[in-house]
């Protein structure tokens, strides 16, 4: 009964709460545990690719969105180009792109675009 040991403290922690030195040691112990937990949480979030931020930036390139401005010879807007997914033409059974062109998938369409001036050559709606 005369013991000042606190029952919920982990083994190996200071148990003499009466002295100020043990209180400081206890606070240091808790801060180290807190720092370890925060470091682990930050590390796991960064290893997952920052999941929350990426989920907010995601755009569904498979859902059809009409773009009347996408015609042969017109330039695709930079923001459309940036969010378009570069695709392997073999996988999607498309013709090989000419030198300097790329197939991209965006807004439910395959687009063949000149990668230097963003000029559209072909637009195909995904069936």
N, C-alpha and C positions, 0 to 999 in steps of 0.2 A: 504494500500500500504506500510506502514511503518513497517509491521509485518515481522519478520524473520522466520515465520513458513513455513516449507516445506510441500507441499501438499501431497506427497506420503508417509509420515511417518504414521505408524499406531497410532491410538488413544492411549493415555497414555504414549507416548514416549516423551523424552525431545524435546522442540521446540525452545529453545533459542540457536541457533547455534553460536552465537557470543561469548559465554563464553566457555573456555576450559573445564570446568567441565561438561557442557552438551554434548560436543563432546565425552568426555571419557564415559559418561553415555550411549550415543548413540552407541558407539563402543561395550560396554559391553552388551547392549541389543541385538545387531546383533550377537555377539559371542554366547550368550546363545541360540538364535534361531538356529544358525548353529549347535551347539552341540546337541540340541534337534533333529534336522533333521537327523544328522549323527547317533545318537543313535537309532533312530527309524528305519533307513535303515539297520543298523547292526542287530538289533533285528529281524526285519522281515525276513532278509536273513537267519539268524540262525534258525528261526522257520520253514522255508521252507526246511530245511535240506541242505542248501548251494547249491541249485539247479544247479548252473553252474558247480561246481566241480564234483558233482555226475553224471551229464549228460555226462561228458567227460569219466568217469570211467565205464559207462554202456557197457555191452557186451550182445549181443543177443544170449541167450542160446538155442533158438528155431531153429535157422538156422543151417542146417546140415554142419558139417565140418568133413571130413574123418580123422580118427586117426588110421592108420594101427598098431600102437604100442599098442592100447588098445585091449588086448587079455586076456583070462582067465589066471590068475597067474602072469600077468605083473603088475607092480606098476604104478599108475597114477602119473604124475608129480604134485608137490605141487601147482604150479600156476594154473593148471587145476582144482585141488581139491578146491582151495580157491575161484575160480570164479564160480564153479558149485553151483547150487541152490539145497538145500536140499528139497526133496519133500515128500509129504504124499502118501505112496504107495496105500492107499485105493482110493484116488482121481484119480489116474492114472491106476487103475485096475491092479496093479502089485502084485506079491506074497509078503508075509510078509518077511522082511529081517531076516536072522539068527542073533542071538545075536552077537553084535560087528560089524555089517554091516549097511550101510546106502544106501538108494537109492538117487542118485543125478541126476540132469538134466543139461547137458552141451553140447553145440555144436550139438543140435538136436538129442541127444541120452540120454537114461536112462542108468545109470551105477550103478551097485551094487558093493560097495567098502568096504573093511575092514577099519574101521575108525581109527585103531591103526597103521597099517603098509601100508595102501593105496593100498593093493593088490586087483586087479579087479577079481570079480567072474563072473559077467554077463554084457554084453553090448547089448542094444536093441536100434535099430534106431527108432526114432519117425516117425510113418507113416505120 
